Amino acid sequence: MNKKYIVRLTEEERAQLSELVNKGQAAAYKIKHANVLLKVDANGPDWNDVQAAEAFSCAPRTVSSLRERCVEHGLEAALERKKQARPSREPILDGEQEARLIQLACSEPPAGRARWTLRLLAAELVTLEVVESISAPTVMRALKKTNSSRISVPVG
């Protein structure tokens, strides 16, 4: 199998990785990454991806990703976990919508109600077409981030 990314460590990098492994005072994934990089080094043992994956209990894809990150972005990037390019899930409320929610929560409650409830706020946001749909827990999390209190009388 032809390797696309060939890791060639310098003496300093090899010493740095060996110290990290021998010291054992780092996150487990960092130590595993350091071990893998030491074994796949073309100037050292030069193991293939499958050998390294079996030896360190990981997938061969993990080893090839480590090789790629080391060659493309350097040793430090290979030791760290891969950063997410974007959040897993886009936030439901952006800043403008959140401001509209807070404005609504601080306004007078609907006729016949003493105060706004989370469900009422969620329903009102949908009615006003601020959002397409939203749940009461999402409204609660958004309001929890602010310092404003919707309770007029202290509880307790």
C-alpha positions in Angstrom: 0.0 0.0 0.0 1.4 3.4 -1.0 1.3 5.9 1.8 0.3 9.4 0.8 1.6 11.1 3.9 5.0 10.1 5.1 5.9 11.2 8.6 9.6 12.2 9.0 10.4 13.3 12.6 13.4 15.3 13.5 15.6 14.4 16.5 14.0 17.2 18.5 10.5 16.1 17.6 11.3 12.4 18.4 12.8 13.5 21.8 9.7 15.6 22.5 7.3 12.7 21.8 9.4 10.2 23.8 9.4 12.6 26.8 5.6 13.0 26.5 5.1 9.2 26.4 7.6 8.4 29.2 6.4 11.1 31.5 2.8 10.0 31.2 1.5 13.4 32.5 -0.8 14.2 29.5 -4.2 13.3 28.3 -4.5 9.6 27.2 -5.3 10.6 23.6 -2.1 12.7 23.4 0.0 9.9 24.6 -1.6 7.5 22.1 -1.0 10.0 19.3 2.6 10.4 20.4 3.1 6.6 20.4 1.5 6.2 17.0 3.7 9.0 15.5 6.8 7.5 16.9 6.0 4.1 15.3 5.0 5.5 11.9 8.1 7.7 11.6 9.9 6.9 8.3 13.2 7.5 10.0 12.3 5.1 12.8 10.3 1.8 12.9 8.2 2.9 9.9 5.1 0.8 10.8 2.2 0.8 8.4 -1.3 2.1 9.5 -2.7 -1.3 10.2 0.2 -2.3 12.5 0.0 0.9 14.4 -3.8 0.7 14.7 -3.6 -2.8 16.1 -0.8 -2.0 18.5 -2.5 1.1 20.0 -6.1 -0.1 19.8 -7.4 2.4 17.3 -8.8 2.4 13.7 -6.4 2.5 10.8 -8.3 5.7 9.7 -7.2 7.3 12.9 -3.5 6.6 12.1 -3.8 7.9 8.5 -5.6 11.1 9.9 -2.7 11.5 12.3 -0.2 11.2 9.5 -2.1 13.7 7.4 -2.3 16.3 10.3 1.3 15.8 11.2 2.5 16.4 7.6 0.0 19.1 6.7 -0.2 21.1 10.0 2.8 20.0 12.1 3.4 18.0 15.2 1.4 20.1 17.6 -1.7 19.8 15.5 -1.3 16.0 15.3 -1.0 15.7 19.0 -4.2 17.7 19.6 -7.7 16.6 18.7 -9.0 17.8 15.4 -10.9 21.0 15.8 -14.5 21.1 14.5 -14.9 23.1 11.4 -18.4 24.2 12.4 -20.7 23.5 15.3 -22.6 20.2 15.1 -25.8 22.0 15.3 -26.7 25.6 14.4 -28.2 27.7 17.2 -32.0 28.1 17.0 -31.9 31.7 18.1 -29.4 34.2 16.7 -28.7 37.5 18.6 -31.6 39.4 17.0 -34.1 36.7 17.8 -32.8 36.3 21.3 -33.2 40.1 21.8 -36.8 39.8 20.6 -37.4 37.0 23.1 -36.0 39.0 26.0 -38.1 42.0 24.9 -41.2 39.8 24.9 -40.4 38.3 28.3 -40.0 41.7 29.8 -43.2 43.0 28.3 -46.7 42.8 29.8 -48.1 39.2 29.7 -51.2 38.4 27.6 -54.6 39.4 28.9 -55.8 37.0 31.7 -52.3 36.0 32.6 -50.3 37.1 35.6 -46.9 36.4 33.9 -45.3 34.9 30.9 -44.7 31.1 31.0 -42.0 29.4 28.9 -44.7 27.8 26.7 -46.5 31.1 26.2 -43.2 32.7 25.1 -42.5 29.9 22.7 -45.9 30.1 21.2 -45.7 33.9 20.9 -42.3 33.7 19.1 -43.9 31.3 16.6 -47.0 33.5 16.2 -44.9 36.6 15.6 -42.8 34.6 13.1 -39.6 35.2 14.9 -38.8 31.5 14.5 -40.5 28.7 12.7 -40.7 26.5 15.8 -39.1 26.5 19.3 -39.6 24.5 22.5 -40.0 25.7 26.0 -36.6 24.3 27.2 -34.9 26.3 24.4 -36.6 29.4 25.5 -35.5 28.7 29.1 -31.9 28.2 28.1 -31.9 31.5 26.1 -33.4 33.4 29.0 -31.1 31.7 31.5 -28.1 33.3 29.7 -29.3 36.8 30.5 -29.1 38.5 33.8 -32.6 39.8 33.7 -35.1 38.1 36.0 -38.7 37.5 35.0 -39.7 37.0 38.6 -41.0 40.1 40.3 -40.9 38.7 43.8 -37.9 36.8 45.3 -38.6 33.1 45.7 -37.8 31.5 49.0 
